[in-house]
Amino acid sequence: MTDLASLRTQHCQPRKGKDAGLSADDVRNTLAALPGWTADANGTQITKEFRFADYFRTMAFVNAVASIAHREDHHPDLEVHYDRCVVRYSTHDVGGLSLNDLICAAKVEDLRVPD
Ligand SMILES: C[C@H](O)[C@H](O)[C@H]1CNC2=NC(N)=NC(=O)C2=N1
């Protein structure tokens, strides 16, 4: 299941090899429920930029994302700037996108950093 409500409740599992990859349709359908997340042209990663008032708030977000990564054993690439953070998920073990990426993106969407 790749709707947002379902993704929120799921947890990452070890997924390896091409068979664990998502179809272009799965990626397209799920991204419709993840506002601001975009896939690259060949569907191997999803990205979103999050903006904040200052560095302190950006780092609060970064640490919350790191906590999700630790809990789920699934790790995004993070680009950290003064007032924004670019989050990029892909699954190295499948060479593209897996359900783990969508699960983590849904969990990041649920984070709230106070203004
Ligand atoms: C054994 C462990 O579950 C794997 O090495 C995990 C760790 N975190 C990971 N993170 C990401 N982004 N992709 C992976 O394939 C991946 N694999």
The ligand as a MOL file (V3000), in Angstrom:
LIG
                    3D

  0  0  0     0  0            999 V3000
M  V30 BEGIN CTAB
M  V30 COUNTS 17 18 0 0 0
M  V30 BEGIN ATOM
M  V30 1 C 21.7930 -3.3460 6.5360 0
M  V30 2 C 21.0860 -2.0360 6.3790 0
M  V30 3 O 19.6990 -2.2330 6.5930 0
M  V30 4 C 21.2750 -1.4570 4.9940 0
M  V30 5 O 22.6450 -1.3150 4.7060 0
M  V30 6 C 20.5450 -0.1590 4.8150 0
M  V30 7 C 21.0770 0.9740 5.6670 0
M  V30 8 N 20.5410 2.2520 5.2220 0
M  V30 9 C 20.2340 2.4730 3.9350 0
M  V30 10 N 19.8770 3.6700 3.5200 0
M  V30 11 C 19.6030 3.9050 2.2350 0
M  V30 12 N 19.2470 5.1380 1.8490 0
M  V30 13 N 19.6640 2.9280 1.3300 0
M  V30 14 C 19.9940 1.6730 1.6520 0
M  V30 15 O 20.0270 0.8030 0.7770 0
M  V30 16 C 20.2740 1.3970 3.0060 0
M  V30 17 N 20.5620 0.1890 3.4250 0
M  V30 END ATOM
M  V30 BEGIN BOND
M  V30 1 1 1 2
M  V30 2 1 2 3
M  V30 3 1 2 4
M  V30 4 1 4 5
M  V30 5 1 4 6
M  V30 6 1 6 7
M  V30 7 1 6 17
M  V30 8 1 7 8
M  V30 9 1 8 9
M  V30 10 2 9 10
M  V30 11 1 9 16
M  V30 12 1 10 11
M  V30 13 1 11 12
M  V30 14 2 11 13
M  V30 15 1 13 14
M  V30 16 2 14 15
M  V30 17 1 14 16
M  V30 18 2 16 17
M  V30 END BOND
M  V30 END CTAB
M  END
